[in-house]
Structures are given as C-alpha cells and as structure tokens.
C-alpha cells in the first residue's frame, strides 16, 4: 500500500509539473524571434558595409597614387618651362 501511494504521489507531481507553464510565453518568443531577425539583418548589413569600406579604401589608394603621379608631372612641367 505504501509503495502504491508513493507511485501515485510521484505520478501526481509529474502530472502537475508537466501541466505547468512551459518556459517563455508566446509574446516573449515573438519578441526574441524579432530580435534574432534584427540581429541577423544587422550582421548582413555590417558585412555589406565592410565590403564597401574595403572597396572604397582600394579606390582611395588608386587616387592617391594618381595624385602623386600628377604632382610629379606638374613638377616636371614647371622645371621644363623655366
């Protein structure tokens, strides 16, 4: 009898625990989902901006080289005109 009562009490506890609230509410899950999507979107945007920055740095370096070439050419022309 004692064994049967123990089994019944354990089953009752498991049933009560199993029927209780299970983790986060739908509202919380929805908010987490939205935040996850926002974070993923921000990561994609960051990668795009990083690629753009690298491309622009390359263009800047090319333009700096061209400016230096033009300065040398200008200096040559100034010296040739004297």
C-alpha positions as semicolon CSV with decimal commas, in nm:
position;residue;x (nm);y (nm);z (nm)
1;X;0,000;0,000;0,000
2;X;0,280;0,241;0,089
3;X;0,450;0,162;-0,243
4;X;0,127;0,230;-0,434
5;X;0,080;0,561;-0,252
6;X;0,439;0,665;-0,335
7;X;0,389;0,582;-0,703
8;X;0,060;0,774;-0,705
9;X;0,224;1,080;-0,545
10;X;0,517;1,071;-0,789
11;X;0,277;1,045;-1,082
12;X;0,074;1,338;-0,944
13;X;0,386;1,553;-0,910
14;X;0,496;1,470;-1,264
15;X;0,149;1,547;-1,395
16;X;0,136;1,880;-1,214
17;X;0,485;1,977;-1,327
18;X;0,409;1,871;-1,683
19;X;0,090;2,078;-1,695
20;X;0,250;2,391;-1,556
21;X;0,384;2,683;-1,757
22;X;0,639;2,566;-2,010
23;X;0,912;2,822;-2,049
24;X;0,855;3,153;-2,218
25;X;0,521;3,297;-2,325
26;X;0,429;3,340;-2,689
27;X;0,486;3,714;-2,652
28;X;0,839;3,654;-2,524
29;X;0,912;3,406;-2,801
30;X;0,782;3,651;-3,059
31;X;1,000;3,930;-2,920
32;X;1,304;3,701;-2,919
33;X;1,232;3,600;-3,278
34;X;1,209;3,962;-3,386
35;X;1,534;4,046;-3,209
36;X;1,705;3,748;-3,369
37;X;1,591;3,860;-3,714
38;X;1,708;4,214;-3,640
39;X;2,049;4,084;-3,527
40;X;2,085;3,868;-3,839
41;X;1,987;4,163;-4,058
42;X;2,240;4,384;-3,880
43;X;2,513;4,124;-3,935
44;X;2,435;4,109;-4,307
45;X;2,439;4,489;-4,327
46;X;2,770;4,503;-4,137
47;X;2,928;4,258;-4,382
48;X;2,799;4,461;-4,677
49;X;2,936;4,782;-4,528
50;X;3,271;4,619;-4,454
51;X;3,299;4,506;-4,818
52;X;3,207;4,856;-4,934
53;X;3,467;5,009;-4,699
54;X;3,738;4,780;-4,836
55;X;3,641;4,867;-5,194
56;X;3,646;5,240;-5,116
57;X;3,986;5,211;-4,948
58;X;4,118;5,050;-5,267
59;X;3,979;5,333;-5,478
60;X;4,128;5,587;-5,237
61;X;4,472;5,425;-5,269
62;X;4,444;5,433;-5,650
63;X;4,351;5,801;-5,642
64;X;4,639;5,882;-5,406
65;X;4,879;5,717;-5,649
66;X;4,728;5,918;-5,936
67;X;4,759;6,243;-5,737
68;X;5,126;6,168;-5,673
69;X;5,182;6,096;-6,044
70;X;5,017;6,427;-6,135
71;X;5,228;6,616;-5,880
72;X;5,543;6,470;-6,032
73;X;5,421;6,558;-6,380
74;X;5,340;6,912;-6,270
75;X;5,683;6,949;-6,113
76;X;5,843;6,823;-6,434
77;X;5,644;7,071;-6,640
78;X;5,737;7,358;-6,406
79;X;6,106;7,272;-6,433
80;X;6,084;7,231;-6,812
81;X;5,920;7,571;-6,856
82;X;6,198;7,767;-6,684
